[in-house]
């Protein structure tokens, strides 16, 4: 598979990978979800208060898509970023995200 073809596959929307449910499948799904009281939870452990205190939900679980870019940086800035060790690209992203959040503008999820 060529590099170009891989890029197309990686960018295909998730919906393209799934066929729509048939009416019969839709009815079976509705029937399976109809009565929560019938679900046997006897083998499921209770969630403790400590677990709930550290649980993530909503936006805490969202991770933005990473897009490769090419950027020109001043040599001293790059040296400063690399001086802290591996992960300088992650630090660049953190610095830019903090600046974006402090500006009052946030990115649109896509």
N, C-alpha and C positions, 0 to 999 in steps of 0.2 A: 504494500500500500504506500503510495507516495505521501510526502509531507503535506502537500496541498489537500489530498483526500482525507487525511487524518484530521486536519483542521476543520473540514466541513462536518465530519462526523461528530467532533467534540462540540461544535456550535449548534447542532440540531436541537430543536426544542424537545423537551421531555415528552410532550404530548404526541410527538410524531412516532414514538416507539410503542405506543399502546393503541390497540384497536378499540373502538367504542364497544361498550357492553351491549349485548343483545337484550331484548325485552325480557327473555327468560332469565338471563343472568342478573339483570336488574331486580327482578322479582325475588330471586333466591337471596340476593344480598339484603334486600329490604326485610325479608322474612327472618334471616339470621340475626339481624340487628333489632328486631322488633321488641324483644323482651329481655332486658338486662338482668332481671331477677333470676332467670334460668341459667345464667352463667355460673359454673362451678369455680369458685375462687378459693376452695379449701387448700389447695397446694401453693397459694400465693402468699408470701410473707407480708405482714403489715409494714407500712412505711413509717419509720420513726420520725419524731419531731426534728431530730438532728438531720436526717436525710432531707426533709422538707425545707429546712433552713438553708441548705446548700444547693437545692434544686434550681435548674435553669429553665426558663420558659420564654416564649415569645421571641422578642428581638435578641435576647441573650444567646439564642441558638443559631441565629442567622449569620452566615459567613458570606461576605461579598465575593463575587467571582474575581479572580486575579487575571489581569490582562498584561501580557508582556509588552514593555515599551522600551524605547531607546531614549536616553536623556544625556545631555552634556552638563557635567557638573564642574565647578571650579576645583582645581587640583587639591587645594588646601581643605575644602569641604569634604571631598572624597577621602582624603587621608584621615581626617578627623573621624569620619564614620567607620572606616576600616580599622582604626586604632583600637576600637573596643572589642575587636575579634570578629569571629564569624557571625553572620546575620545582619550585615550592614544594609542589605536590601530591605529586610524586615524593619530595621530602624528608620530607613527613609520613609517607608509606608506609614509607620507610626507617627512620625513627625508631621507628615502631610495630612494624615487623618485628624490629628489633634488641631492643626491649623484650620482644617475645614470645619470641624465641630465648633471651634472657638469663633469662627466667622459668622455663625448663625445659619449657615447654609449646610444642608446635608445632601448626600447623593440620593438619586432616585434608584430604587431597586429595580433590577431588570432580570 
